[in-house]
Amino acid sequence: MDKWLRFAFADQTSPGMDGSSVQTARPASDEELLDAYSRAVVGVVDKVGPAVVSITVRQRPRARMPGREGAGSGVIIAPDGFVLTSNHVIEKASAVEVGLTDGNVFVGQVVGADPATDLAVVRAGATGLPTAELGDSASLRVGQLVIAIGNPLGFQNTVSSGVVSALGRALRSQSSQLIENIIQTDAPLNPGNSGGPLVDSRGRVIGINTAMIAVAQGISFAVPVNTAKWVVSELLTRGKVRRAYLGLSGQVRPLSRRIQRYFELTASTAVEVVSVEENGPARRAGLREHDLIVAVNGKSAATVDDIHRSLVGQSAGALINLTILRDGERREMRVVSGEA
């Protein structure tokens, strides 16, 4: 136990310089610290638990395969029934049911989904529902206490706790797209907890649980709530998330040391343009096959993922500055992005 924690509880008196009684802290026992930890977790579950739901889906049948059921969790973010969950929980669903911890079950409707961030919004057919408070994931710190809550398969809340292990991770979604700024925790995720909230010690949602590594112990991931806020806003106002796109495909290309030195490049690779979409933004800007993209908006582009990162948060119509190498020359290209 950290020393400062041991002095955080009961006070005791000691004589002051003038002979008066002065309150001083006495060391807290391990039992007191564990009790305080337990009270914090219980308080969070009492506060957030009623807003955590189970989501049961009936998936559309595929060729020669019957439809099947799936399950996950979600969290109510508005009293009129809007539920935030993971995209992979409701993907290809033909029917959705939302179950509360009090036993009520409502028919759900998928409002919108964003595979790129593995987030989705479902609306339950009810009003006046309990809600969870959304926090600020930008204020998270490594080592901070977090609690993962789920309501899988219709059971009451399942709870696990841990700390933030790392911030700013990148994770491939089930659609193979790169999700940026992922929260890594050591709070174990139980089966069916995907889509449930990751909350802080004050009961504020700071992430949506999205994945775990089954072959590793204590490695779980959550999409930051600040990302979720933006996605929810896009889904509720437009029905989809608008993203900038360039209309090209590329591959990583090694650069020789001579080229790196000559053009003063920090990276040993660049992105070679393999194909350019006809009438797409890149084609209109003059990009060609075999151009080497070395920077986007002034930042080094060593991989295709670097280009994806540069487009995060950019809307359609944004001006994207590409630095390319062509025919032994460095060129600056300006691309007016399209909408993905």
WOWO-V819731 format. One line per field, one symbol per residue. ss: DSSP state (h for helix, s for strand, l for the rest). phi: phi as a letter, one per 20 degrees, with the letter a starting at -180 (. if undefined). psi: psi as a letter, one per 40 degrees, with the letter a starting at -180 (. if undefined). A space follows every 10 residues. Layout:
# WOWO-V819731
ss->???
phi->???
psi->???
This chain:
# WOWO-V819731
ss->llhhhhllll ssssslllll sssssllllh hhhhhhhhhh hhhhhhhhhh hssssssssl lsllslllss ssssssllll lsssslhhhh llsssssssl llllssssss ssssllllss ssssllllll llssllhhhl llllssssss lhhhlllsss ssssssssss sslllllsss ssssslllll llllllsssl lllsssssss ssllllllls sssshhhhhh hhhhhhhhll lllssllsss ssssllhhhh hhhlllllss ssssssllll hhhhhlllll lsssssllss lllhhhhhhh hlllllllss ssssssllss sssssslssl
phi->.fffffdedf ecebfefenf ecfcedfeff ffffffffff fffffffegf eececdcdef fdgmcffcec bacacfdbfe nfdebefffd gmfebccdde fenfccfdcf fabcgfdlcb cddefbcmef cdeeecffef cfnffccecb cflnffgdcc cacfeacmfd bfffemeeee lfedcdffde gnegnfedce fdmefdadfc abefecemcc cbfgffffgf fggfffecnb eecfbdmbcb bfcfdffffg ffeleeeecc defebcffme gfffeofcfm fdedbclndg cecffffgff efneegnfed eddcdblmce cddddefedf
psi->hidddeeebi iiiihideei hhhiiihiid dddddddddd dddddddddd ehiihhihii iihehiiiii iaiihheief ehhhaidede hfhdihhhhi eeehhihihh diigddefii hihigiifii iihhaheeei iheihihhhi gifeiihhhi iaihdiifii hhieeeihhi fihhiehihi heeheiihia eefhheihhd iihdeihfhi iihidddddd dddddddeei hhiiidfiii ihhihidddd ddefidieii hhhdihhhei ddddeeiiie ihheihfeih gdidddddde ehehiheihh hhhihhfeih ihhhhhiah.
